[in-house]
Amino acid sequence: MKTIVNMISAVGTAASILSLAFIEGLSEKIKYGFIILGIVCLVVLLFGIFQDKKNMQINEIICTSDEKIKEEMKTLIKMQGKICIMSRDLTWVDDGIKKCIIEKKSSILIFAEHKTDLTKKFEEAGVDIRYYGKTGFIPNTRFTVVRYNKNDRQVAIANTKNTLRTKNKMRHTIYMTCDNPNDKRDLWLSSLAYDMISLCEKVSEGRNGEKKL
């Protein structure tokens, strides 16, 4: 509704300028000048409105099946840069995702609650696995951070409790922060995720049971 109001206002502003071109007694140059100015104003105003609308859009990925969730996870893991995954027991990892993680082993950091057969296989393959189970901490929110060691990091976050499942249907929403430096909310979220990673690195245990201080 706000966008429609702004568009009407933009058209009205442009029309007001264009109407000046029809004042009697003006030279042709001045009339054309008002016409050009009115058109330019309309284009600039409309561009600004659509840009604001684009910036306000929530960057969400809607998954309607477990297969779609896994496909999105593989896409995230394959993205360029170091990847950090905050999980609990990695039950969502299938053979395809497992392959992606092992292929990117030197650029993957995974936090899990306890050691499992799967995490052992990852460790043997050279993946950096950290365990937080002894701290008593259980993350309510699972998230993945792309380029977690860079300032332009992006966070993909989903609350598993908000996954809606009905008969033959499901709806799982993944929110992905944008890399727009002007979006302060996403910048704050990315900063908090990085702080969480840094804290977990301090208190977690590594593959041989040692503290990572």
C-alpha positions in Angstrom: 0.0 0.0 0.0 2.8 2.4 0.9 4.5 1.7 -2.5 1.3 2.5 -4.4 0.9 5.8 -2.4 4.5 6.7 -3.2 4.0 5.9 -6.9 0.9 8.1 -7.1 2.9 10.9 -5.3 5.7 10.5 -7.8 3.4 10.7 -10.8 1.7 13.7 -9.3 5.0 15.5 -8.8 6.1 14.7 -12.4 2.7 15.9 -13.7 3.0 19.2 -11.8 6.3 19.8 -13.5 5.1 18.8 -16.9 2.1 21.1 -16.5 4.5 24.1 -16.4 5.4 23.4 -20.0 1.9 24.4 -21.1 2.0 27.9 -19.6 1.3 30.4 -22.3 4.1 32.7 -23.4 7.0 30.4 -22.7 9.6 29.8 -25.3 10.0 26.4 -27.0 13.3 25.8 -25.2 11.7 26.4 -21.8 8.7 24.2 -22.6 10.9 21.3 -23.7 13.1 21.9 -20.6 10.1 21.4 -18.3 9.0 18.3 -20.2 12.5 16.8 -19.9 12.7 17.7 -16.2 9.3 16.2 -15.5 10.2 12.9 -17.2 13.6 12.8 -15.4 11.9 13.4 -12.1 9.4 10.6 -12.7 12.1 8.1 -13.6 14.3 9.1 -10.6 11.4 8.9 -8.2 10.1 5.6 -9.5 13.6 4.1 -9.4 14.0 5.2 -5.8 10.6 3.7 -4.9 11.4 0.3 -6.5 14.9 0.3 -4.9 13.4 0.9 -1.5 10.9 -1.9 -2.1 13.7 -4.2 -3.1 15.8 -3.3 0.0 12.8 -4.0 2.2 12.1 -7.4 0.8 13.0 -10.3 3.2 15.6 -12.6 1.7 13.9 -15.9 2.5 14.2 -19.4 1.1 11.0 -21.4 1.4 11.5 -25.2 1.4 8.5 -27.4 0.9 10.3 -30.7 1.3 13.3 -32.3 3.0 14.9 -32.7 -0.4 14.6 -29.0 -1.0 16.2 -28.2 2.4 19.1 -30.5 1.5 19.6 -29.0 -1.9 19.8 -25.5 -0.3 22.3 -26.8 2.2 24.5 -28.2 -0.6 24.3 -24.8 -2.4 25.4 -23.0 0.8 28.3 -25.4 1.4 29.5 -25.0 -2.2 29.6 -21.2 -1.9 33.0 -19.7 -2.2 34.9 -19.0 1.1 35.1 -20.7 4.5 31.8 -22.2 5.8 30.8 -22.6 9.5 27.9 -24.9 10.4 26.2 -24.7 13.8 24.3 -27.9 14.2 23.4 -30.5 16.9 23.6 -34.0 15.5 23.8 -33.4 11.8 20.9 -35.8 11.1 20.1 -33.8 8.0 23.4 -34.8 6.3 22.8 -37.3 3.5 25.4 -38.8 1.2 25.2 -35.8 -1.2 25.8 -33.3 1.6 28.5 -35.5 3.1 30.4 -35.5 -0.2 30.1 -31.7 -0.4 31.5 -31.3 3.1 34.4 -33.6 2.6 35.3 -32.0 -0.8 35.5 -28.7 1.0 37.1 -30.1 4.2 39.8 -27.5 4.6 37.3 -24.7 4.5 34.6 -26.2 6.7 34.1 -25.7 10.5 31.3 -27.7 12.1 30.0 -27.4 15.7 28.1 -30.4 17.0 26.9 -31.5 20.4 28.6 -34.8 20.7 30.8 -37.2 18.7 28.9 -39.5 16.4 29.9 -42.0 13.7 29.3 -39.3 11.1 31.5 -36.7 12.9 34.2 -39.4 13.3 34.2 -39.9 9.5 34.4 -36.2 8.9 37.3 -35.9 11.3 39.1 -38.8 9.5 38.5 -37.0 6.2 40.1 -33.8 7.7 37.0 -31.7 8.5 37.4 -29.4 11.5 34.7 -30.6 14.0 34.2 -28.9 17.4 32.0 -30.3 20.2 30.1 -28.2 22.7 28.2 -30.9 24.5 30.1 -30.7 27.8 29.1 -27.0 28.2 25.4 -27.9 28.5 24.7 -25.6 25.7 22.0 -26.6 23.1 21.5 -24.1 20.3 17.8 -23.3 19.7 18.7 -22.0 16.3 20.8 -23.8 13.7 22.7 -21.6 11.3 25.3 -21.7 8.6 27.7 -18.8 7.9 29.3 -18.3 4.5 32.7 -16.5 4.6 32.5 -16.5 8.4 36.0 -15.1 8.7 35.3 -12.2 6.4 33.5 -8.9 6.9 31.1 -9.7 4.1 29.9 -12.9 5.8 26.3 -14.0 5.2 24.2 -16.0 7.6 21.6 -18.6 6.7 19.4 -19.2 9.7 16.4 -21.3 10.5 14.5 -22.2 13.6 13.6 -25.8 13.5 10.7 -25.3 15.8 9.1 -23.1 13.1 9.1 -25.8 10.5 5.4 -26.4 9.7 4.4 -29.9 8.7 0.8 -30.9 7.8 -0.5 -33.9 5.9 1.6 -34.3 2.7 2.9 -30.7 3.1 5.7 -28.9 4.9 7.1 -25.3 5.0 10.6 -24.7 6.2 11.9 -21.1 6.0 15.6 -20.2 5.8 16.5 -16.6 6.2 19.6 -15.4 4.4 21.2 -12.1 5.3 22.2 -10.0 2.4 25.6 -8.5 1.7 24.3 -5.0 1.5 26.4 -2.8 3.8 23.5 -0.4 4.2 21.3 -3.1 5.9 22.2 -2.6 9.5 19.9 -5.3 10.8 21.7 -7.9 8.7 25.0 -6.5 9.7 24.1 -6.9 13.3 22.9 -10.4 12.8 26.1 -11.3 11.0 28.1 -9.8 13.8 26.2 -11.7 16.5 26.7 -15.0 14.5 30.5 -14.3 14.3 30.5 -13.7 18.1 28.7 -17.0 18.6 31.3 -18.8 16.5 34.2 -17.1 18.4 32.7 -18.0 21.8 32.1 -21.6 20.7 35.6 -21.9 19.5 36.8 -20.9 22.9 34.8 -23.4 24.9 34.4 -26.3 22.5 36.5 -29.5 22.3 38.4 -30.6 19.3 38.7 -34.0 17.6 41.0 -35.4 20.2 39.1 -34.0 23.2 41.3 -31.0 23.8 39.9 -27.5 24.5 40.3 -25.1 21.7 41.6 -22.1 23.6 
